[in-house]
Amino acid sequence: MDPRHPVIRVGTVIARRELRTPAGDPVLVEVGFPAYVGDGWDWACPYRIEGPAGVVTGQAHGIDGLQALQLVSGTIRGELERSGARLLWLGTDFWQAGFPPLVAAMGERELEEDLRRQLDEVTKSWLASRAARRAGSDRG
């Protein structure tokens, strides 16, 4: 935690997700209301992760409350990945799908448009390849 930023407690939980370890132990992720902090970033959205290894708290910062709320998912994902714990969500070990990465363009429209174009091209190619594989397996 950056010592320049005030610590914002989760308080009232506005979103909750439960992941599981392979042994079935719960890992509870909670998100609180974004709060105005007026520190140059202006807003912070707090989170809390509780699991077998203990409790981790933190916050994602944004220019406004909505941006802080958008960014908290990626911050939580990073925290969970750094833990190295094997986790399950909805019965699968691809729990990251529940915390999608944010493709940030750093405020540059041209960069964002280029990233979106590239992502769309890769997605279309992957979907076409998957459809071809499925069609091949249906014939076999």
N, C-alpha and C positions, 0 to 999 in steps of 0.2 A: 504494500500500500504506500502510495506517495504521501510523505508527511505533510505536503502542502495542501492536500485535500482533506476536508473534514470527513470523519467517518459517519456514514449514514446507516442506521440500523434498518433491518428489513421491516420491522413493524407489522402493519397489516399486509398479509400475503395476497397478491393479486394473481399469481400463477404458481402452480406446483406441478412437479413431474416426479414420478418415482421410477428409478432404474433399479436393477437388481445385480448382485454379483452372481457368478455361476453357482455359488453355494446357496443362493436364495436370500442373502442379506439385503435389506433395502438401502438404497442410496437416494435420499430425498433432496430434491433441488427446489428451492423456493425463491421467488422474486417479489420484491416489495415495490411500492409506489415510487416513481421517480420524484426526486426532491430538488428544489432550487437551492444551490449552494453558493452562487455568486462569486466563484473563485477564478473566473477567467474561462472555465469550461461551462460554468453556469448551472448545469444540472447533473445529477448522479442517480443511477438506478441501482439499488442494493440487491445483493443475492446472498443466499446461504446454501451450502451443500453439507449435508450430514450423512455420514456413512460409517462403516466399520473402522475406518482410520481416524475418525473424529469429525470436527466441524471446521469448515473453511468459510469465511465471509469475505465479501469484497463488493465492488461497485464498478459500474461502467459509466463513463462520463460522456456527455454530449452537449451540444450547443443549446438544445432545448430538451424538454422532457421526452418528446417522441423519439428524438435521436438517441437519447440515453437508453430508452426502452428497446429500441431496435438493436443497439450494440450489446446489450447485456447477454443475449443468447450466444454470440460469438465469444464473449468473455468467459462465460460458463463452459462452453465447449473447450476452450483453451485450458481452463483450470482442470477439467476432467481428463483431458489428454495428458497433461503434465503429471497427473497422479499415477499414470501407468496402469491403473486398475482395469481389469477386464470387466466390462459392464454389459448388461442386456437391457433392451427396451422392446416391449411388445414381442418378447420371445426371440429376438434376434440380437446378435452381437454387433450389428451396425447401428448402435445407439446414436452415432453422430448425425444420422438422418433427422433426429429430433432437434438438433441444434445446428441448422445449416450455416455454412460459412457465408459471410457477407462479402460480396465482390465490391470492394471500395474503389472508387475512382478519384479519391482525394480532391473532390470538388472540381474535377476537370471533365467537362461535358464530352469533349472529343475522346478522351481516354475511356470514359464509361461507355460511349457508343461503340467503340472498337472492342472493348471487352465483351459487351453483349452480343455483338456480331459473331465473335469467335466462339462464345459459349453456345449460341444458337447453332452454328455450323457443326460443332462437335456433337451436340445433342442430337441433331438430325441424323448425322452419320452413324452414331451409336444406335439410335432407334432403328434405322434401316438395317443395320447389321444384325441386330437382335431379331427383327422380323424375318430376315432371311434365314437365320439359324433355326428359328421356330418352324418356318415353312419346310425346311429341310428335314427336321426331326418328325414332322407330321407325315411326310411322305415315306419315311423309313420305317 
